[in-house]
């Protein structure tokens, strides 16, 4: 038996075994809120917002939709009263930590959450997306969690400049509450949250510093050749302006005119 | 020592050891476990060795052993074969012991245990503390030198392994453990045989076995004592388990704070290798298995199986979802069988004596014995091993001798910080996995903290929650933020700032954490709060509405003052007050300056005339 019949919010469906509830919901068109989930990254199960109620042999329990693999015939309730109660409390606790920011604000409005435990002012909800994207997708693990419990935070090793960081900005891109800001100031890229400071290379066309030198090295290593490399040395603005007449032949020749 | 290559060679060695050891007529065993050493047993041991040398009798032997369990009376020695028990010794007592007991066979009465009525009880087995115990796992603690494998072999060590490797199939071993009814001693109580079976059937290789020795509950020292007293029982259990599930690699994950246990475990593993119980082709059976030690870094959460495995892998020690069980995908994503120290140590007994012998002890659902560290406000603190099904009353009042200073019993916390406080009305509850769960607590790994009338239950809940706040890994929102909010509420209540709705909010967050937390640390964290609310509700109300702490613990809710009729003006309180808050001249009534007073209670304790009162 490679597939199994389940019921999700009253809808019967035959699904492959070990598929996650979140994927089933997406297929059926049911929206389940998530904060620490990203389709490109292994589910982490930390925010617990995607919690749903499942019933197996008459016994109910609560599981996170993002990483619960369906094994047998279960009934799933993604949005009943019990589930909503849990989600609301998660959001209340997060508001007590960071206030109304990004996706927390969005969901707080959707679930009509009142700030029962106060409105906090931290920047980060500790969802782990930045840490996990850096580890799994970029593969450099420049940042991680340090401390534990309520003291837990995202940080570079020993809160010094992270030697592995290539300044790609993926951490900033995936952050659901915009806690990681990437700023290019003169010839430096600064990511204050993780103590990163990276020297920038200039655009081949307009001479404006725009890409971290370490990122170029990283791309070189990934590609394993110099082909197409020059396209990475031209800033986005120039790419737009010059694509057809200049850049295309430029790239195809691998930079040699 | 030459490696033992067959079952016959092992028996030959045992016979040889019998020849040597049977000549030892008198054995003086000195407990050398962490707690006993702290009480001064090392000095006693040295003195005994020195004095025994002078006696020049090869039939007398002094050995250092694991703990006899009765921590309250440390340092203590046991003289075999009669099991004469001398307690609270100082090095100066040694000469008298040698002169009277060793040379003439007389009892030194002043060094023996005396019961409530002052009756002298010279023999260990007759002491109430030991009478109701049933020692399976701890049977050799206090009898063997944990740093000498030959002691263990002499007393039948590694016969279970020999039996398994010479004539039982892995399935038969699993069947034996299943029938015995052994359940995980780490707290979960999962049937051990079933776990082994799932792991054996799981696809993937290599498979791993792990011994969880990351004992972190405050006041708990069961696993430490087993390893410090009889490390080979754990190793033997692990080898048998590995054979049963088909594993060739094992780990012991031991907490950083246990240096002596680590040292003894290392010695034991080295000796087991040297004698051929670990390594390639064990006892010529063709089965190979070895054990590595990994030291924890001091995080409580690493006692949780998935966090522990992450830690062994060199990753951050935080739990992950267990929707796919670790028997299927555990360490390095391979099938892994993790059991607690005490669980492993039970295995040789079951194999040696058969499942029936084990299953005849205990209740319907919980078989065998359980070790508890009995601590707190109880007269006889120490390590006790009791049959499952014994009542809490028997443990606390018969074995433990009742409450210190004859105060009133108030509650007993079982299961460590994730357990609950059980009130007086459940004292006759039989101790087993399920019955403890029914009243909102749990077996846990075996911590048992007894509390008297001077304990504030709101403060107890606050204490355990504070511990968990420090130890939560912080990965999931319910545990990290939930504990934090609950603790803030409890702090408020103990400061007299509690609100009526606080109790409902505590219950709501508790329910939420039980449902939504990622691992067992979070799902069980509310237990101390919920049980104290259920059983000591009035105390919460007292704190919130009357702003009073009847136990006199919460500093913000108490006041010390001088009873002017009783005060004699002796100045003792004034002299001892650390902040000079007590004013008054000699032979005149003293007064406490409330502005300065830090409510430390020293005056209250020190006054000889009970003239300091607490309100």
Interface residues (C-beta under 8 A of the other chain):
Chain A: X43 X45 X46 X47 X48 X49 X51 X62 X63 X64 X67 X68 X69 X82 X85 X86 X89 X90 X93 X94 X96 X97 X117 X125 X126 X128 X144 X145 X147 X148 X149 X150 X151 X152
Chain B: X299 X301 X316 X318 X320 X321 X323 X324 X469 X470 X471 X472 X473 X474 X475 X476 X477 X478 X480 X481 X482 X483 X484 X485 X508 X509 X512 X515 X516 X517 X518
